């Protein structure tokens, strides 16, 4: 996903961004431009409230690209097909939801895998393996890239120190409040259409292990590059119940989200 996100390189205008000045050891300080999130303090809204974002030209283009790719796996809509810049984040999530409906866990993950492959040039996984062998440096480098190039999908994030196989390294990414989970409100979509396919793509196709650890209590998430993910059956997410109050397809009669069943 980080490689794909290079396509969303942004050239923001000041009316889409907030500019803040921070002190630094260099004279004059450092000017940091923060784009995307539209909350007054530049932080995600509290749990129970939906975070507001200002999406620019390139963010919407990337949403459209993903939505159209996924839309090929959905039956024809009765309405007029959206134009290239008619998509927003809500419509992108809606396409994801329609892909989920009528498919089990494995089938949903396969759709995302095919979408990811369709967005890469031939031979991309092999090239990635050459550029980023599974080393501490590669894990830390990809963590750094994730923050600016992944924000359109998951919202604000920061690089954090983690421990991988007994070694401390800055290859973790803390997503403060995942935009995808926040907008979908669906445990199954989070796991089947983001967490598992992304883990699998990096670990098995790119050769760089990645584990994603969503926190369903506050909708944050930890991405740990360099750490191999556990089998699904041993992952705590396998036993996660639905969001009873916010998921439009929740089933509260069973203890585990039905979309997590094979």
C-alpha positions as a Markdown table, in Angstrom:
| # | Residue | x | y | z |
|---|---|---|---|---|
| 1 | Unk | 0.0 | 0.0 | 0.0 |
| 2 | Unk | 2.9 | 2.4 | 0.7 |
| 3 | Unk | 4.2 | 1.8 | -2.8 |
| 4 | Unk | 0.8 | 2.4 | -4.3 |
| 5 | Unk | 0.5 | 5.6 | -2.3 |
| 6 | Unk | 3.4 | 7.2 | -4.1 |
| 7 | Unk | 0.7 | 7.9 | -6.8 |
| 8 | Unk | -1.0 | 10.2 | -4.3 |
| 9 | Unk | 1.9 | 12.6 | -4.1 |
| 10 | Unk | 0.4 | 16.0 | -3.2 |
| 11 | Unk | 1.0 | 19.6 | -4.2 |
| 12 | Unk | -1.4 | 21.3 | -1.7 |
| 13 | Unk | -2.6 | 24.8 | -1.7 |
| 14 | Unk | -2.7 | 26.9 | 1.5 |
| 15 | Unk | -6.4 | 26.9 | 1.6 |
| 16 | Unk | -6.4 | 23.1 | 2.0 |
| 17 | Unk | -3.7 | 23.1 | 4.6 |
| 18 | Unk | -2.8 | 24.5 | 8.0 |
| 19 | Unk | 0.7 | 25.9 | 8.3 |
| 20 | Unk | 2.4 | 25.8 | 11.7 |
| 21 | Unk | 5.8 | 26.9 | 12.8 |
| 22 | Unk | 7.8 | 24.8 | 15.3 |
| 23 | Unk | 11.1 | 25.6 | 17.0 |
| 24 | Unk | 14.2 | 23.8 | 16.0 |
| 25 | Unk | 17.9 | 23.9 | 16.6 |
| 26 | Unk | 18.3 | 25.7 | 13.3 |
| 27 | Unk | 17.7 | 29.5 | 13.1 |
| 28 | Unk | 14.3 | 30.4 | 11.9 |
| 29 | Unk | 12.5 | 27.2 | 13.0 |
| 30 | Unk | 10.8 | 24.7 | 10.8 |
| 31 | Unk | 7.6 | 25.2 | 8.9 |
| 32 | Unk | 5.4 | 22.2 | 8.8 |
| 33 | Unk | 2.4 | 22.0 | 6.4 |
| 34 | Unk | -0.4 | 19.7 | 7.7 |
| 35 | Unk | -3.0 | 18.8 | 5.1 |
| 36 | Unk | -6.1 | 16.7 | 5.0 |
| 37 | Unk | -7.6 | 16.8 | 8.5 |
| 38 | Unk | -9.9 | 19.7 | 9.1 |
| 39 | Unk | -10.4 | 19.6 | 12.9 |
| 40 | Unk | -9.5 | 22.8 | 14.8 |
| 41 | Unk | -6.5 | 21.2 | 16.7 |
| 42 | Unk | -5.3 | 19.1 | 13.7 |
| 43 | Unk | -6.2 | 15.9 | 15.6 |
| 44 | Unk | -8.9 | 13.3 | 14.9 |
| 45 | Unk | -12.3 | 13.8 | 16.5 |
| 46 | Unk | -13.0 | 11.9 | 19.8 |
| 47 | Unk | -14.5 | 8.4 | 19.6 |
| 48 | Unk | -18.1 | 8.6 | 18.7 |
| 49 | Unk | -17.6 | 11.6 | 16.4 |
| 50 | Unk | -16.6 | 11.5 | 12.8 |
| 51 | Unk | -13.4 | 13.4 | 11.9 |
| 52 | Unk | -13.7 | 16.1 | 9.2 |
| 53 | Unk | -11.2 | 16.2 | 6.4 |
| 54 | Unk | -10.3 | 18.6 | 3.5 |
| 55 | Unk | -9.5 | 16.3 | 0.6 |
| 56 | Unk | -7.7 | 17.9 | -2.4 |
| 57 | Unk | -7.4 | 17.1 | -6.0 |
| 58 | Unk | -4.9 | 14.3 | -5.6 |
| 59 | Unk | -6.6 | 12.6 | -2.6 |
| 60 | Unk | -9.9 | 12.5 | -4.6 |
| 61 | Unk | -8.1 | 11.2 | -7.7 |
| 62 | Unk | -6.6 | 8.3 | -5.6 |
| 63 | Unk | -10.0 | 7.6 | -4.0 |
| 64 | Unk | -11.5 | 7.4 | -7.5 |
| 65 | Unk | -8.8 | 5.1 | -8.8 |
| 66 | Unk | -9.3 | 2.7 | -5.9 |
| 67 | Unk | -13.1 | 2.9 | -6.1 |
| 68 | Unk | -13.2 | 2.3 | -9.8 |
| 69 | Unk | -10.8 | -0.7 | -9.5 |
| 70 | Unk | -13.0 | -2.2 | -6.8 |
| 71 | Unk | -16.2 | -1.3 | -8.6 |
| 72 | Unk | -15.3 | -3.9 | -11.3 |
| 73 | Unk | -16.1 | -6.5 | -8.7 |
| 74 | Unk | -19.5 | -5.1 | -8.0 |
| 75 | Unk | -22.7 | -5.5 | -10.0 |
| 76 | Unk | -23.8 | -2.6 | -12.2 |
| 77 | Unk | -25.3 | 0.3 | -10.4 |
| 78 | Unk | -28.7 | 1.5 | -11.4 |
| 79 | Unk | -27.5 | 5.1 | -11.4 |
| 80 | Unk | -25.2 | 7.0 | -13.7 |
| 81 | Unk | -21.6 | 6.1 | -13.4 |
| 82 | Unk | -19.6 | 8.6 | -11.5 |
| 83 | Unk | -17.0 | 10.8 | -13.2 |
| 84 | Unk | -13.3 | 10.8 | -12.4 |
| 85 | Unk | -13.6 | 13.5 | -9.7 |
| 86 | Unk | -17.1 | 12.8 | -8.5 |
| 87 | Unk | -15.9 | 10.3 | -5.9 |
| 88 | Unk | -15.3 | 11.3 | -2.3 |
| 89 | Unk | -14.2 | 9.2 | 0.7 |
| 90 | Unk | -17.8 | 8.2 | 1.5 |
| 91 | Unk | -18.4 | 6.9 | -2.0 |
| 92 | Unk | -15.1 | 5.1 | -1.9 |
| 93 | Unk | -16.1 | 3.4 | 1.4 |
| 94 | Unk | -19.5 | 2.6 | -0.1 |
| 95 | Unk | -17.9 | 0.7 | -3.0 |
| 96 | Unk | -15.9 | -1.2 | -0.4 |
| 97 | Unk | -19.0 | -2.1 | 1.4 |
| 98 | Unk | -20.7 | -3.4 | -1.7 |
| 99 | Unk | -17.7 | -5.5 | -2.5 |
| 100 | Unk | -18.0 | -7.1 | 1.0 |
| 101 | Unk | -21.7 | -8.0 | 0.6 |
| 102 | Unk | -22.3 | -11.5 | -0.6 |
| 103 | Unk | -18.6 | -12.5 | -0.2 |
| 104 | Unk | -17.0 | -14.4 | 2.7 |
| 105 | Unk | -13.7 | -13.4 | 4.4 |
| 106 | Unk | -11.4 | -15.2 | 1.9 |
| 107 | Unk | -13.3 | -13.8 | -1.2 |
| 108 | Unk | -13.2 | -10.2 | 0.1 |
| 109 | Unk | -9.4 | -10.5 | 0.7 |
| 110 | Unk | -8.9 | -12.0 | -2.8 |
| 111 | Unk | -10.7 | -9.0 | -4.4 |
| 112 | Unk | -8.4 | -6.5 | -2.6 |
| 113 | Unk | -5.4 | -8.6 | -3.6 |
| 114 | Unk | -6.4 | -8.4 | -7.3 |
| 115 | Unk | -7.0 | -4.7 | -7.0 |
| 116 | Unk | -3.6 | -4.1 | -5.6 |
| 117 | Unk | -1.9 | -6.2 | -8.3 |
| 118 | Unk | -3.9 | -4.3 | -11.0 |
| 119 | Unk | -2.3 | -1.0 | -9.8 |
| 120 | Unk | 1.3 | -2.2 | -10.0 |
| 121 | Unk | 3.5 | -2.4 | -13.1 |
| 122 | Unk | 4.7 | -5.8 | -14.2 |
| 123 | Unk | 7.5 | -7.1 | -12.0 |
| 124 | Unk | 6.9 | -4.6 | -9.2 |
| 125 | Unk | 7.0 | -7.2 | -6.3 |
| 126 | Unk | 10.4 | -8.5 | -7.5 |
| 127 | Unk | 11.8 | -5.0 | -7.8 |
| 128 | Unk | 10.5 | -4.2 | -4.3 |
| 129 | Unk | 12.3 | -7.2 | -2.9 |
| 130 | Unk | 15.5 | -6.0 | -4.5 |
| 131 | Unk | 15.1 | -2.4 | -3.2 |
| 132 | Unk | 13.8 | -3.4 | 0.3 |
| 133 | Unk | 15.2 | -6.7 | 1.6 |
| 134 | Unk | 13.8 | -7.7 | 5.0 |
| 135 | Unk | 16.2 | -5.6 | 7.0 |
| 136 | Unk | 15.9 | -3.2 | 9.9 |
| 137 | Unk | 16.7 | -0.3 | 7.5 |
| 138 | Unk | 14.0 | -1.4 | 5.0 |
| 139 | Unk | 11.4 | -1.7 | 7.8 |
| 140 | Unk | 12.2 | 1.7 | 9.2 |
| 141 | Unk | 12.3 | 3.3 | 5.7 |
| 142 | Unk | 8.9 | 2.0 | 4.8 |
| 143 | Unk | 7.5 | 3.2 | 8.2 |
| 144 | Unk | 8.7 | 6.7 | 7.4 |
| 145 | Unk | 7.1 | 6.6 | 3.9 |
| 146 | Unk | 3.8 | 5.4 | 5.3 |
| 147 | Unk | 3.0 | 8.5 | 7.3 |
| 148 | Unk | 2.8 | 11.0 | 4.4 |
| 149 | Unk | 1.7 | 8.7 | 1.6 |
| 150 | Unk | -0.9 | 6.7 | 3.5 |
| 151 | Unk | -2.7 | 9.5 | 5.2 |
| 152 | Unk | -5.4 | 9.8 | 2.5 |
| 153 | Unk | -6.7 | 6.4 | 3.4 |
| 154 | Unk | -6.1 | 6.1 | 7.2 |
| 155 | Unk | -5.7 | 9.7 | 8.5 |
| 156 | Unk | -2.9 | 11.2 | 10.6 |
| 157 | Unk | -0.1 | 8.8 | 11.8 |
| 158 | Unk | 3.3 | 9.0 | 13.3 |
| 159 | Unk | 6.5 | 6.8 | 13.3 |
| 160 | Unk | 7.0 | 5.1 | 16.7 |
| 161 | Unk | 9.6 | 2.8 | 18.2 |
| 162 | Unk | 8.7 | -0.9 | 18.4 |
| 163 | Unk | 10.5 | -4.1 | 19.4 |
| 164 | Unk | 10.8 | -6.7 | 16.7 |
| 165 | Unk | 12.5 | -10.0 | 17.6 |
| 166 | Unk | 14.1 | -8.4 | 20.6 |
| 167 | Unk | 15.4 | -5.4 | 18.7 |
| 168 | Unk | 14.2 | -1.9 | 19.2 |
| 169 | Unk | 13.7 | 0.0 | 16.0 |
| 170 | Unk | 11.6 | 2.9 | 14.6 |
| 171 | Unk | 9.6 | 0.7 | 12.2 |
| 172 | Unk | 6.2 | 1.2 | 13.8 |
| 173 | Unk | 3.5 | 3.5 | 12.6 |
| 174 | Unk | 0.8 | 4.6 | 15.0 |
| 175 | Unk | -2.4 | 5.6 | 13.2 |
| 176 | Unk | -4.3 | 7.9 | 15.6 |
| 177 | Unk | -7.8 | 7.1 | 14.4 |
| 178 | Unk | -8.2 | 5.1 | 11.3 |
| 179 | Unk | -10.3 | 7.0 | 8.7 |
| 180 | Unk | -11.3 | 3.8 | 7.0 |
| 181 | Unk | -12.6 | 2.1 | 10.2 |
| 182 | Unk | -14.2 | 5.3 | 11.4 |
| 183 | Unk | -16.1 | 5.8 | 8.1 |
| 184 | Unk | -17.1 | 2.2 | 7.6 |
| 185 | Unk | -17.9 | 1.4 | 11.2 |
| 186 | Unk | -17.4 | -2.2 | 10.2 |
| 187 | Unk | -15.0 | -4.7 | 11.9 |
| 188 | Unk | -15.2 | -7.0 | 8.9 |
| 189 | Unk | -14.2 | -4.3 | 6.4 |
| 190 | Unk | -11.3 | -3.3 | 8.6 |
| 191 | Unk | -10.0 | -6.8 | 8.8 |
| 192 | Unk | -10.8 | -8.3 | 5.4 |
| 193 | Unk | -10.3 | -5.3 | 3.2 |
| 194 | Unk | -7.4 | -3.6 | 4.9 |
| 195 | Unk | -5.5 | -5.4 | 7.6 |
| 196 | Unk | -5.2 | -9.0 | 6.2 |
| 197 | Unk | -4.7 | -8.0 | 2.5 |
| 198 | Unk | -2.1 | -5.4 | 3.3 |
| 199 | Unk | -0.2 | -7.7 | 5.7 |
| 200 | Unk | -0.3 | -10.5 | 3.1 |
| 201 | Unk | 0.8 | -8.3 | 0.3 |
| 202 | Unk | 3.9 | -6.9 | 2.1 |
| 203 | Unk | 4.8 | -10.2 | 3.8 |
| 204 | Unk | 4.3 | -12.7 | 0.9 |
| 205 | Unk | 4.5 | -10.6 | -2.3 |
| 206 | Unk | 7.0 | -7.9 | -1.3 |
| 207 | Unk | 9.0 | -10.0 | 1.2 |
| 208 | Unk | 8.9 | -7.4 | 4.0 |
| 209 | Unk | 6.9 | -8.7 | 7.0 |
| 210 | Unk | 4.2 | -6.4 | 8.3 |
| 211 | Unk | 1.7 | -6.8 | 11.1 |
| 212 | Unk | -1.2 | -4.5 | 11.6 |
| 213 | Unk | -2.8 | -4.3 | 15.1 |
| 214 | Unk | -6.2 | -2.4 | 15.1 |
| 215 | Unk | -7.5 | -1.2 | 18.4 |
| 216 | Unk | -11.3 | -1.4 | 18.1 |
| 217 | Unk | -11.8 | 0.5 | 21.4 |
| 218 | Unk | -10.5 | 3.8 | 20.0 |
| 219 | Unk | -10.1 | 3.0 | 16.3 |
| 220 | Unk | -6.3 | 3.5 | 16.4 |
| 221 | Unk | -4.0 | 1.1 | 14.7 |
| 222 | Unk | -0.3 | 0.0 | 14.9 |
| 223 | Unk | 1.6 | -1.0 | 11.8 |
| 224 | Unk | 4.8 | -2.9 | 12.6 |
| 225 | Unk | 7.2 | -3.4 | 9.7 |
| 226 | Unk | 9.6 | -6.3 | 10.1 |
| 227 | Unk | 7.2 | -8.3 | 12.3 |
| 228 | Unk | 5.6 | -11.4 | 10.7 |
| 229 | Unk | 1.8 | -11.5 | 11.2 |
| 230 | Unk | 0.3 | -14.4 | 13.2 |
| 231 | Unk | -2.0 | -16.9 | 11.5 |
| 232 | Unk | -5.6 | -15.6 | 11.3 |
| 233 | Unk | -6.9 | -18.1 | 13.8 |
| 234 | Unk | -4.3 | -16.9 | 16.4 |
| 235 | Unk | -4.9 | -13.2 | 15.8 |
| 236 | Unk | -7.1 | -11.4 | 18.4 |
| 237 | Unk | -9.1 | -9.8 | 15.6 |
| 238 | Unk | -10.5 | -13.3 | 14.7 |
| 239 | Unk | -12.8 | -13.1 | 17.8 |
| 240 | Unk | -13.8 | -9.4 | 17.4 |
| 241 | Unk | -17.6 | -8.7 | 17.7 |
| 242 | Unk | -19.5 | -6.2 | 15.5 |
| 243 | Unk | -19.8 | -2.6 | 16.3 |
| 244 | Unk | -23.4 | -2.9 | 17.4 |
| 245 | Unk | -24.3 | 0.8 | 17.4 |
| 246 | Unk | -22.5 | 2.0 | 14.3 |
| 247 | Unk | -22.2 | -0.8 | 11.8 |
| 248 | Unk | -25.0 | -0.9 | 9.2 |
| 249 | Unk | -24.7 | -4.7 | 8.7 |
| 250 | Unk | -24.0 | -5.6 | 12.4 |
| 251 | Unk | -25.3 | -8.9 | 13.8 |
| 252 | Unk | -25.6 | -8.7 | 17.5 |
| 253 | Unk | -26.9 | -12.2 | 17.9 |
| 254 | Unk | -23.5 | -13.8 | 17.7 |
| 255 | Unk | -20.3 | -13.0 | 19.6 |
| 256 | Unk | -18.0 | -12.6 | 16.5 |
| 257 | Unk | -18.5 | -10.4 | 13.5 |
| 258 | Unk | -20.0 | -12.7 | 10.8 |
| 259 | Unk | -17.8 | -11.3 | 8.1 |
| 260 | Unk | -14.8 | -12.8 | 9.9 |
| 261 | Unk | -16.0 | -16.3 | 9.3 |
| 262 | Unk | -14.6 | -18.2 | 6.3 |
